C-alpha cells in the first residue's frame, strides 16, 4: 500500500515542471489574479491602521511599468540571494580543503560501539551546515561503518539518512538554510510591517535543542525498529576497512582548531564588554553588528578554519586553491540562481498587488472565527508543510510560496514570523526521508542497491517511514512545550508579535 501511494506521488511529482518554470507560472498567475481582483474591487481593512487595502492591477500601464522597470531590482534585492551566496563561499573553502569530510570521519572513528548509532545520527544533523556533504559522504560511510562493526549496513545508511535529511532543520551551528529562510520570512513579514527584520539566528534556541531530541529519537528508531526488522546482513558486499586519519589530516585538524579558537576569542572579546566592538550602539546584542552580521561570521568562520586546515594538511598550497573551493561552491548554484530570479519576481508581484495583504487579512479573520489556539494552529501548519513536502522537495521554493501567505496571516493573529518559520521547518524536515521529490532520493536508492540489488523506493520508504512518524510526533511535542512555556525561539525571537 505504501509502495502504491509513493508510486502515485512520484508520478504526480514528475509531471510538475521545473521549479523555476513553476515560479514563472506563479508570477503569471499573480498578474492575472490582480486583474480579476481589481475587476471585482475586492478590498479589506488593515487591522492595524484602519486603511482600506485594494489590489493593484498589473494588467495596466502602471503595472507594466512596474514589471519592466523593477525586474532587475526585484532580483538583486531579493533577501535570500546574497546571504546564500556569501555563506556558501566560506563553506566552499571548508569543504574544498577537506576539513568537513575529515571532521566527519574523525567523529565516527573515535566513537565507542554503544554510541555508534547516536553519533551517526548526530553527525548527520551537524553535516547539514555544509549542505550536500552529509548525503554524499556520511550516508555511504555510515553503511560501511555499520558493516565493519558487524551490523546491517542498511541500518547504518538509514540512521545517517535520518539525521542528514529528517533532521534537516536541526543543528548546533547556523548553516546556509538559516539565512535563506530568514530572508524569505523577512520579505513576507514586511508585507505588514515594512521594517520588520527576521534574524538568521531567529530559530537557533529551538533548533539547538532539536538536535539532541532528533538524535535521540533517530537512535531509538534505529535500534528498536530498523535493526530488528532487517536482521543479519546476508548480502554479497564484503566489509570495508575505514581509513584512519593520516598525519597530514591530523595536523590540518590541529591548525583548524587553533584558528577556530582564535576566531572565537575575537568574537567573545567583542561581545563581553558593554562597549565591545560587536555590540550595538545601546550596548545590547540583539541589535548589534554581531547579530546583523551572522552571515559574515558564517563566511569568515568557515573560511578561517578551512584555510587553516588546508595549510596544515597541505591540501591548500596557494591562494588559487582557496579560490577554487569558493568557485566550486558557486558552480553548484546555477540552478538556484535561475530559480531565485523567477521566485523574486513572484514575491515582488505578490507584494506589489496587495494580494498577500488581502489573503492574510481574510484568512486571519477566518482562523480567528474558528477559535483555534496557538497549538492546534501550529500543529495544523506543521502537518500542511509535511504533506506539501511530499510533492515539492525544495525547502526554499516551498517557503517562497507559503511565506507571503501564511506569515502575514499568522502575524495578524498575533504569532511571530519566527514561530511560523520554525513550524514550517519542522514539517518540511520530517517527510524529507520518504519523499521521492527530495533531490538526493535517487542517490540514496543507488547507495542502498549496493547492499540490496532489489532495493527501490519501497525499500527506502519501509526503512525510513518509522523515522518520519516518530520525528513528526517528537518534534511536534517539543514545539507544544515551547508554546506552552512561551520560550523564545531564538535571540530576540518571541512567539508573539503586536501589529
C-alpha positions as MATLAB code, in Angstrom:
seq = 'XXXXXXXXXXXXXXXXXXXXXXXXXXXXXXXXXXXXXXXXXXXXXXXXXXXXXXXXXXXXXXXXXXXXXXXXXXXXXXXXXXXXXXXXXXXXXXXXXXXXXXXXXXXXXXXXXXXXXXXXXXXXXXXXXXXXXXXXXXXXXXXXXXXXXXXXXXXXXXXXXXXXXXXXXXXXXXXXXXXXXXXXXXXXXXXXXXXXXXXXXXXXXXXXXXXXXXXXXXXXXXXXXXXXXXXXXXXXXXXXXXXXXXXXXXXXXXXXXXXXXXXXXXXXXXXXXXXXXXXXXXXXXXXXXXXXXXXXXXXXXXXXXXXXXXXXXXXXXXXXXXXXXXXXXXXXXXXXXXXXXXXXXXXXXXXXXXXXXXXXXXXXXXXXXXXXXXXXXXXXXXXXXXXXXXXXXXXXXXXXXXXXXXXXXXXXXXXXXXXXXXXXXXXXXXXXXXXXXXXXXXXXXXXXXXXXXXXXXXXXXXXXXXXXXXXXXXXXXXXXXXXXXXXXXXXXXXXXXXX';
ca = [
       0.000    0.000    0.000;
       2.847    2.367    0.881;
       4.629    1.492   -2.365;
       1.488    2.237   -4.399;
       0.930    5.529   -2.590;
       4.501    6.742   -3.082;
       4.487    5.496   -6.652;
       1.479    7.737   -7.284;
       3.226   10.646   -5.528;
       6.318   10.106   -7.674;
       4.297   10.017  -10.904;
       2.403   13.175   -9.956;
       5.601   14.906   -8.871;
       7.320   14.032  -12.137;
       4.505   15.753  -14.021;
       5.349   19.044  -12.321;
       7.526   21.421  -14.355;
      10.971   22.596  -13.278;
      10.770   24.706  -10.055;
      11.941   27.805  -11.946;
       9.162   27.275  -14.509;
       6.758   26.779  -11.624;
       7.655   30.191  -10.172;
       7.362   31.815  -13.583;
       3.873   30.338  -13.782;
       3.029   31.573  -10.279;
       4.192   35.070  -11.225;
       1.905   34.985  -14.266;
      -0.983   33.770  -12.088;
      -0.425   36.716   -9.728;
      -0.667   39.098  -12.683;
      -3.960   37.510  -13.780;
      -5.273   37.350  -10.197;
      -4.517   41.050   -9.689;
      -6.606   41.874  -12.774;
      -9.526   39.702  -11.598;
      -9.360   41.092   -8.044;
      -9.395   44.666   -9.349;
     -12.398   43.901  -11.585;
     -14.407   42.796   -8.546;
     -12.984   45.632   -6.421;
     -12.017   43.237   -3.625;
     -10.787   45.069   -0.524;
     -10.054   44.581    3.178;
      -9.473   46.870    6.151;
      -5.948   46.835    7.564;
      -6.437   45.789   11.225;
      -3.569   47.970   12.402;
      -4.063   51.235   10.512;
      -7.737   51.037    9.522;
      -6.673   51.756    5.931;
      -8.650   50.190    3.067;
      -6.405   47.836    1.095;
      -7.262   47.324   -2.581;
      -5.450   45.218   -5.193;
      -3.126   46.847   -7.713;
      -3.856   45.706  -11.242;
      -0.658   44.591  -13.009;
      -2.589   44.307  -16.282;
      -2.412   48.074  -16.691;
       0.019   50.770  -17.805;
       1.157   51.263  -14.208;
       1.511   47.516  -13.716;
       3.500   47.048  -16.939;
       5.819   49.849  -15.882;
       6.416   48.069  -12.546;
       7.056   44.677  -14.207;
       9.585   46.085  -16.689;
      11.365   48.705  -14.589;
      11.709   46.647  -11.409;
      12.697   43.289  -12.916;
      16.420   43.671  -12.190;
      15.865   45.297   -8.800;
      13.448   42.551   -7.744;
      16.194   40.029   -8.424;
      19.198   41.828   -6.921;
      17.269   42.980   -3.833;
      15.832   39.518   -3.099;
      16.948   38.961    0.514;
      17.969   35.263    0.391;
      20.210   35.625   -2.678;
      23.148   37.480   -1.149;
      23.037   35.618    2.149;
      23.197   32.203    0.490;
      25.971   33.228   -1.913;
      28.150   34.703    0.847;
      27.586   31.773    3.248;
      28.456   29.204    0.590;
      31.682   30.982   -0.312;
      33.049   30.265    3.162;
      31.631   26.759    3.386;
      33.082   26.055   -0.076;
      36.569   26.726    1.306;
      35.993   24.389    4.268;
      34.587   21.694    2.002;
      37.182   22.090   -0.739;
      40.092   21.874    1.714;
      38.732   18.556    3.042;
      38.040   19.898    6.543;
      34.373   18.877    6.688;
      34.958   15.350    5.400;
      37.851   14.807    7.809;
      35.808   16.012   10.785;
      33.016   13.559    9.955;
      35.477   10.650    9.703;
      37.166   11.692   12.938;
      33.854   11.716   14.787;
      32.748    8.248   13.724;
      36.186    6.661   14.126;
      36.515    7.868   17.717;
      33.087    6.628   18.782;
      32.522    3.588   21.079;
      30.187    0.958   19.559;
      27.454    1.560   22.118;
      27.252    5.187   20.981;
      27.769    4.459   17.286;
      24.155    4.903   16.183;
      23.657    8.111   18.170;
      26.870    9.629   16.822;
      25.989    8.769   13.222;
      22.538   10.376   13.507;
      24.068   13.323   15.374;
      26.826   13.739   12.764;
      24.168   13.605   10.038;
      22.327   16.506   11.639;
      25.526   18.545   12.004;
      26.519   17.857    8.383;
      23.593   19.995    7.213;
      25.774   23.028    7.861;
      27.679   22.048    4.727;
      24.708   21.234    2.518;
      25.186   18.065    0.423;
      28.286   16.738    2.217;
      26.140   14.600    4.519;
      24.352   12.921    1.614;
      27.447   12.345   -0.478;
      29.915   11.400    2.260;
      28.280   10.435    5.549;
      25.391    8.275    4.289;
      27.569    5.750    2.392;
      30.260    5.990    5.089;
      27.719    5.078    7.801;
      26.791    1.898    5.910;
      30.482    0.962    5.721;
      30.937    1.668    9.438;
      27.922   -0.424   10.442;
      29.052   -3.361    8.304;
      32.573   -3.137    9.709;
      31.028   -3.290   13.183;
      29.123   -6.485   12.269;
      25.747   -4.769   11.908;
      23.415   -4.446    8.927;
      24.837   -1.775    6.581;
      21.389   -0.567    5.505;
      20.623    0.230    9.156;
      23.673    2.497    9.243;
      22.651    4.070    5.951;
      19.127    4.665    7.298;
      20.432    6.204   10.537;
      22.680    8.634    8.667;
      19.960    9.488    6.138;
      17.536   10.133    9.009;
      19.966   12.593   10.573;
      21.014   14.321    7.358;
      17.555   14.633    5.798;
      14.960   14.032    8.512;
      16.853   16.301   10.898;
      17.483   18.872    8.171;
      16.306   21.858   10.223;
      18.084   20.976   13.475;
      21.694   21.941   14.163;
      24.121   23.303   16.709;
      25.543   25.650   14.106;
      23.967   28.060   11.662;
      24.058   26.931    8.051;
      23.041   28.263    4.668;
      19.382   27.300    5.217;
      19.052   29.702    8.163;
      19.729   32.978    6.329;
      17.884   31.666    3.270;
      14.607   31.010    5.107;
      15.025   34.093    7.292;
      15.314   36.245    4.186;
      12.101   34.819    2.751;
      10.333   35.247    6.108;
      11.511   38.847    6.308;
      10.191   39.592    2.827;
       6.821   38.128    3.848;
       6.685   39.910    7.221;
       7.364   43.234    5.517;
       4.052   42.901    3.693;
       2.549   44.010    7.026;
       5.460   45.709    8.782;
       7.863   47.315    6.263;
      10.818   47.495    8.671;
      10.406   44.030   10.233;
      13.702   42.114   10.457;
      13.988   38.326   10.757;
      17.456   37.443   12.003;
      19.161   34.341   10.530;
      19.649   33.107   14.112;
      15.970   33.605   14.998;
      15.272   29.847   15.310;
      18.568   28.963   16.982;
      17.379   28.070   20.517;
      14.703   25.709   19.225;
      16.994   24.108   16.642;
      19.806   23.661   19.182;
      17.551   21.637   21.487;
      16.016   19.847   18.475;
      19.456   18.487   17.551;
      19.602   16.329   20.675;
      15.917   15.370   20.517;
      16.136   14.210   16.895;
      19.439   12.412   17.507;
      17.885   10.520   20.434;
      14.708    9.687   18.506;
      16.706    8.571   15.467;
      18.830    6.322   17.664;
      15.735    4.755   19.256;
      14.088    4.054   15.895;
      17.286    2.529   14.502;
      17.895    0.270   17.494;
      14.300   -0.726   18.289;
      12.619   -0.851   14.865;
      15.010   -0.782   11.901;
      17.764   -3.159   13.083;
      15.364   -5.877   14.384;
      13.378   -5.686   11.145;
      16.465   -6.012    8.924;
      18.106   -8.795   10.915;
      21.558  -10.066    9.917;
      23.097   -8.895    6.666;
      23.410  -11.765    4.194;
      24.350   -9.872    1.055;
      27.452  -10.193   -1.121;
      29.126   -6.910   -0.176;
      32.328   -7.503    1.764;
      33.099   -5.312    4.799;
      35.439   -2.422    4.026;
      38.084   -1.009    6.314;
      37.599    2.635    7.317;
      40.815    4.520    6.741;
      42.328    6.181    9.760;
      43.241    9.829    9.541;
      46.659   10.476    8.070;
      49.273   12.514    9.927;
      48.669   15.360    7.473;
      44.924   15.311    8.172;
      45.536   15.298   11.928;
      47.889   18.237   11.557;
      45.266   20.035    9.500;
      42.663   19.495   12.224;
      45.032   20.940   14.828;
      45.592   24.014   12.675;
      41.836   24.386   12.135;
      41.176   24.036   15.876;
      43.702   26.742   16.772;
      42.341   29.068   14.081;
      38.757   28.478   15.243;
      39.689   29.164   18.865;
      41.367   32.435   17.885;
      38.344   33.412   15.814;
      36.034   32.593   18.732;
      38.199   34.680   21.085;
      37.880   37.600   18.671;
      34.076   37.281   18.843;
      33.953   36.841   22.627;
      36.175   39.887   23.257;
      33.860   41.903   21.053;
      30.748   40.762   22.934;
      31.681   40.580   26.634;
      32.481   44.253   27.392;
      29.456   46.573   27.427;
      31.242   48.795   24.914;
      32.566   45.837   22.880;
      33.135   46.329   19.182;
      30.496   43.733   18.290;
      27.754   45.223   20.482;
      25.112   47.667   19.304;
      25.070   51.434   19.919;
      22.941   50.862   23.042;
      25.358   48.246   24.377;
      22.959   45.411   23.535;
      23.491   42.280   21.477;
      20.120   41.791   19.759;
      20.578   44.847   17.517;
      24.317   44.671   17.089;
      26.917   44.108   14.381;
      27.205   40.538   15.690;
      23.539   39.671   15.087;
      23.215   41.592   11.836;
      26.500   40.100   10.646;
      25.662   36.436   11.286;
      26.111   35.638    7.594;
      29.513   37.318    7.595;
      30.551   35.248   10.619;
      29.425   32.032    8.894;
      31.579   33.002    5.911;
      34.617   34.092    7.936;
      34.473   31.219   10.429;
      34.257   28.550    7.714;
      36.925   30.289    5.623;
      39.384   30.688    8.516;
      39.006   27.056    9.651;
      39.108   25.750    6.066;
      42.244   27.664    5.142;
      43.984   26.686    8.386;
      43.147   23.003    7.769;
      44.302   23.233    4.160;
      47.642   24.759    5.167;
      48.196   22.092    7.841;
      47.071   19.161    5.674;
      48.759   20.637    2.588;
      45.501   20.464    0.610;
      45.768   24.230    0.111;
      49.098   25.253   -1.384;
      48.293   28.751   -2.601;
      45.554   31.314   -2.986;
      44.339   29.629   -6.173;
      43.283   26.568   -4.138;
      41.224   28.802   -1.848;
      39.539   30.448   -4.802;
      38.892   27.045   -6.381;
      36.959   25.933   -3.295;
      34.851   29.065   -3.484;
      34.351   28.653   -7.229;
      33.309   25.013   -6.864;
      30.682   26.048   -4.318;
      29.333   28.663   -6.722;
      29.168   26.156   -9.576;
      26.526   24.205   -7.673;
      24.273   27.284   -7.506;
      23.491   27.755  -11.182;
      20.025   26.234  -10.919;
      19.377   28.039   -7.637;
      20.158   31.451   -9.148;
      17.797   30.793  -12.061;
      15.106   29.702   -9.603;
      15.688   32.811   -7.452;
      15.193   35.114  -10.457;
      11.647   33.864  -11.004;
      10.921   33.478   -7.269;
      11.950   37.108   -6.739;
       9.525   38.277   -9.443;
       6.731   36.201   -7.922;
       7.303   37.598   -4.416;
       7.622   41.167   -5.716;
       4.399   40.896   -7.746;
       2.597   39.338   -4.801;
       3.651   42.195   -2.527;
       3.023   44.965   -5.043;
      -0.500   43.835   -5.873;
      -1.521   43.741   -2.164;
      -2.862   40.223   -2.730;
      -0.730   38.959    0.150;
      -2.283   41.505    2.488;
      -5.802   40.724    1.264;
      -5.336   36.953    1.651;
      -3.702   37.438    5.053;
      -6.474   39.606    6.481;
      -9.227   37.392    5.069;
      -7.504   34.207    6.243;
      -6.787   35.669    9.672;
     -10.434   36.564   10.136;
     -11.447   33.013    9.196;
      -8.891   31.472   11.568;
      -9.868   33.856   14.346;
     -13.517   32.903   13.988;
     -12.534   29.214   14.176;
     -11.490   29.706   17.797;
      -8.372   27.545   17.432;
      -5.485   28.350   19.764;
      -1.776   28.563   19.028;
      -1.073   24.839   19.488;
      -3.713   23.390   17.120;
      -2.967   26.133   14.584;
       0.771   25.466   14.582;
       0.376   21.682   14.539;
      -2.003   22.006   11.587;
       0.596   24.129    9.822;
       3.316   21.543   10.579;
       1.109   18.851    9.031;
       0.380   21.008    5.968;
       4.104   21.661    5.426;
       4.882   17.955    5.787;
       2.274   16.977    3.190;
       3.367   19.638    0.686;
       6.961   18.437    1.113;
       5.962   15.058   -0.366;
       5.360   16.609   -3.773;
       7.724   19.608   -3.721;
      11.218   18.968   -2.455;
      12.972   22.325   -2.271;
      12.685   23.915    1.196;
      13.314   27.405   -0.137;
      10.966   27.003   -3.103;
       8.088   25.904   -0.854;
       8.750   28.663    1.656;
       8.929   31.305   -1.082;
       5.349   30.319   -1.979;
       3.987   29.745    1.523;
       5.648   32.552    3.494;
       3.924   35.512    1.766;
       0.547   33.938    2.584;
       0.970   32.334    5.998;
       3.372   34.698    7.766;
       1.159   37.808    7.384;
      -1.896   35.674    8.180;
      -0.428   34.415   11.463;
       1.043   37.831   12.277;
      -2.464   39.272   12.198;
      -3.420   36.626   14.756;
      -0.526   37.711   16.965;
       2.019   34.962   16.118;
       5.558   35.963   15.152;
       7.142   35.186   11.756;
       9.866   33.319   13.640;
       7.310   30.941   15.195;
       5.630   30.333   11.844;
       9.026   29.707   10.240;
      10.009   27.164   12.887;
       6.690   25.306   12.477;
       7.346   25.191    8.724;
      10.869   23.852    9.256;
       9.598   21.009   11.422;
       7.038   19.923    8.818;
       9.492   20.383    5.958;
      12.079   18.116    7.613;
      10.085   15.125    8.821;
       8.893   13.925    5.406;
      12.161   14.549    3.527;
      13.203   10.938    4.074;
      10.082    9.459    2.461;
       9.665   11.976   -0.358;
      10.724   10.855   -3.855;
      10.823   14.569   -4.717;
      13.782   15.097   -2.379;
      16.717   15.880   -4.668;
      19.021   13.210   -3.196;
      16.415   10.452   -3.033;
      17.734    8.746   -6.187;
      21.270    8.851   -4.767;
      20.103    7.084   -1.592;
      18.463    4.392   -3.737;
      21.803    3.874   -5.504;
      23.656    3.616   -2.177;
      21.133    1.085   -0.868;
      21.316   -1.059   -4.020;
      24.973   -1.673   -3.271;
      23.822   -3.837   -0.347;
      20.460   -4.970   -1.732;
      20.303   -5.218   -5.524;
      16.487   -5.323   -5.423;
      16.175   -2.154   -3.333;
      13.916    0.573   -4.666;
      11.641    3.320   -3.458;
       9.579    0.892   -1.389;
      12.729   -0.392    0.345;
      13.755    3.108    1.357;
      10.269    4.113    2.429;
       9.720    0.987    4.511;
      13.051    1.672    6.253;
      12.532    5.424    6.693;
       8.806    5.687    7.433;
       9.268    4.871   11.161;
      11.738    7.763   11.447;
       9.311   10.108    9.717;
       6.408    9.212   12.037;
       8.488    9.348   15.240;
      10.199   12.604   14.225;
       6.820   14.181   13.480;
       5.408   13.191   16.868;
       8.528   14.048   18.882;
       9.254   17.345   17.152;
       5.597   18.423   17.367;
       5.598   17.676   21.111;
       8.749   19.779   21.507;
       7.013   22.640   19.699;
       3.999   22.262   22.006;
       6.287   22.516   25.052;
       7.894   25.629   23.573;
       4.494   27.284   23.089;
       3.115   26.237   26.493;
       6.086   27.724   28.338;
       6.378   30.718   25.993;
      10.099   30.117   25.382;
      11.889   32.425   22.901;
      12.720   30.549   19.685;
      15.995   32.370   19.180;
      17.817   35.583   20.091;
      15.181   38.318   20.156;
      12.582   35.993   18.630;
       9.470   35.798   20.786;
       6.408   33.704   19.990;
       4.042   36.655   19.797;
       4.070   39.887   17.837;
       1.907   43.009   18.061;
       0.766   44.553   14.799;
];
